[in-house]
Every structure is written in C-alpha cells, then in structure tokens.
Amino acid sequence: ADDRGADGATAHGAAADAPRAISMATPQSQLPSTAGAIARAWLGFFVLVGAQFAVRPLFDTRVNVDFLLIAILFASVRVRPGIAAVLGLAAGLTLDAFAPSAVGAAALTLVLVAFIASYVKAVFFADHVALTGLFVFIGKVGFDTVYALLSGGSKGLNLVVQILIWSPISALMTAAVALILLTAFRPFYRPTTA
C-alpha cells in the first residue's frame, strides 16, 4: 500500500516537494549567486549613471534619453521603497548640483519617482517587456512633468509644449533604450528571483 512513485515522493506530497526537487536538481554552479547578482546590479547602475554624464551631453537636444532615470527605476525594483527614496535623493542631489537654478527640483522628483516605482514594482516590473516599457515611459513622463513644474524653467505655452510634446517623445526614447538594455544585458538589469 505504498503509494510512492519512482522518485520516492508520495502522490499527495509531490506538490510540497516540488520546489525542493527543482532546487536539488539544479547544479550549484547554475544557481544565482546573491553576491554576484548584487555586484552586477551595482555595476549596471553605475554604468548608467556614467552614461548620464558622459554620453547624454553629447546629444543635448530637447529629446534625450535619461540614463539616470533608467538606473533609478531599475534599482528601485530591487529594493524597498525607503531605500529607493534614498537612491533617488542621492541621484537628484547630483543632478541639482549641475543645475543650481533649480536646486531641489530633481532631488524631490527623483525621490517621488523612486519611491512610487519601488512601491508598485510587483504590478509593472513583471517578466513582460511591454509592461517594463510602460513602467519606464510613465516614470519618465512623471519625472519630466513634476520637474518642469518645480524648476520654473518653462512658463506658459513653453511649459505646456514641454509636458505634452517633448516629454512623451523623450519618454518613448528612454523606454526604448531601457528595453534594449534589458534584453541585451539581462543579468545586469533584470531583478533575480530566488
């Protein structure tokens, strides 16, 4: 009356043993290293921060790819909202140091974007490419809108054109670059599941 199968598991206990069987069947060399995943994530983050200050100024137009925002969004999905807000604050203060006329606007905006991104990460940052693109697009439009309102650089019709035309175009470009980065450099930018 033993109802064990060939693998030694009982029929009613097979579901409980499934995760253990999967992890036991995977060789240790193929399991993701926590330290390695963290190191790759930080390396990817700093490469994007470097691109923000080294590559983006070369193409200084109204429509730009925001590498720093991509870095903040990708980092925010890996950490809790409080830590994401601290990352947003540090990145925002760095941006504010380069734009003294709008001190605090980038810091406050990136804190909000990073916190919200970390809070809603389970909804948007799934293994679905279109949702990830939408996530980055919404983050960029939100950042541009709040930054334009807080910085006071544009007023009147220029502000409306910035928010309704240039910001969505920049957001599309930023989302496209983010999707390219996710597909080409998956270990650096995709959160690992353990």
Residue pairs with C-beta under 8 A, 6 or more apart in sequence:
3 10
3 11
3 12
4 10
5 11
5 14
7 21
9 17
9 21
23 31
32 192
32 194
34 194
37 187
37 192
40 187
40 188
41 74
41 75
41 78
41 188
41 189
43 188
44 71
44 74
44 185
44 188
44 189
45 71
45 74
45 75
47 188
48 67
48 68
48 70
48 71
48 74
48 181
49 67
49 68
49 71
49 91
51 67
52 66
52 67
52 68
52 71
55 67
56 64
56 65
56 66
56 67
59 65
62 166
62 170
63 166
63 169
63 170
63 173
64 170
64 173
65 170
65 173
65 174
65 177
66 140
66 143
66 170
66 174
67 177
68 91
68 94
68 95
68 110
69 110
69 113
69 136
69 139
69 140
69 143
69 174
70 136
70 174
70 177
70 178
70 181
71 91
72 84
72 87
72 88
72 91
72 110
72 113
72 114
72 117
73 113
73 114
73 117
73 135
73 136
73 139
73 178
74 178
74 189
75 84
75 87
75 114
76 84
76 87
76 88
76 113
76 114
76 115
76 117
76 118
76 121
77 117
77 118
77 121
77 125
77 191
78 191
79 87
79 118
80 118
81 115
81 118
81 119
82 115
83 118
84 114
84 115
84 117
84 118
85 111
85 114
85 115
85 118
87 114
88 107
88 110
88 111
88 112
88 113
88 114
88 115
89 107
89 110
89 111
91 106
91 110
91 114
92 106
92 107
92 108
92 109
92 110
92 111
93 106
93 107
95 106
95 107
95 110
96 102
96 103
96 104
96 105
96 106
96 107
99 105
99 106
99 151
101 151
101 153
102 147
102 150
102 151
102 152
102 153
104 150
105 147
105 150
105 151
106 147
106 151
108 146
108 150
109 143
109 146
109 147
109 150
110 143
112 142
112 146
113 139
113 142
113 143
113 146
116 142
117 135
117 139
124 131
124 132
124 134
124 135
124 138
125 131
125 132
125 135
125 191
126 132
129 179
129 182
129 183
132 178
132 179
132 182
133 175
133 176
133 178
133 179
134 175
136 171
136 174
136 175
136 178
136 179
137 168
137 171
137 172
137 174
137 175
138 171
140 167
140 170
140 171
140 174
140 175
141 167
141 168
141 171
144 162
144 163
144 166
144 167
144 170
144 171
145 163
145 167
148 154
148 159
148 162
148 163
148 167
149 159
154 162
181 188
181 189
182 189
182 190
